[in-house]
Amino acid sequence: MEVIDLTQDFSMHTPAFASYTGPSIKWVKRLAFDKAGGQEITTTLHVSTHLDAPAHFFSGGKFIGEVPLDFLVGPACVVDLERMGIGDYELYGPEHFESWERETGIGIQRGDILVIHTGYHRYYPENWADGRSAVDETKYFIRHPGPTRAFAEWVLERGIRWLAVDVGSADHPMNTVIQRLRADEAEEAEAKLGRKLSDVFPKADYQIMHTLLFPHDVIHIENLGGDIDRVLDQRIVFGCFPWRFQGGEAALCRAVAFPGQPV
């Protein structure tokens, strides 16, 4: 069985999402003195490749440990938006995915996992697959493309099981706290989109990929990467393997593709 790792690295250098604290890793035992090595990790959960649980944005929603493993493994469509020319600050919507279906002849079925490839994973500081040759932390977190409400509603209408994205947030960066933290970049985004961000992302749509979808258990992986370029424009078996974390609103996970398996 072929196994392809779509997980980014995790280390003390891994950046967390905006306003979250990054990891701290220290040795608490050394082999020379204690006859065993031991480490202690302190970290928030929205760092490296991770799975958000419904409880992250939905009061009363499932925690990570309540998400069944068989829900997290299944058929997936890997849609390559990069080849469509979608770049900095740009928007994607249902039309891109329906166009992908026509061009590839692959239908996105009800119950499928939807893996979204923008190509921005290569800018992540922990992108091991190409030797971190294109790292650009600002481009990765601040300028990646993203969706609006129309796409979130389409996800529900099409019966998508859950999603995975190769960027820092399933939402457009300007539909997160980043818009406030980086007013300079918000100006650039408005210039690129040709309209005010308040028109593109009205207040009611703030982080719509979380607020609209999580009450329906349509969750997502963020910071996907690794060897994702090896499975583009395919229908594959895909799996997410987080901790069995009771009470956890998110968890680091291993994201794995199983190409060649029947779907």
Secondary structure, 3 states (H helix, E strand, C coil): CCCEECECCCCCCCCECCCCCCCEEEEEECHHHHCCCEEEEECCCCECCEEECHHHCCCCCCCHHHCCHHHCEEEEEEEECHHHCCCCCCEECHHHHHHHHHHHCCCCCCCCEEEEECCHHHHCCCCCCCCCCCCCHHHHHHCCCEECHHHHHHHHHCCCCCEEECCCCCCCHHHCCHHHHCHHHHHHHHHHHCCCHHHHCCHHHCCHHHHCCHHHCCCEEECECCCHHHHCCEEEEEEEEECCCCCCCEEEEEEEEECCCCC
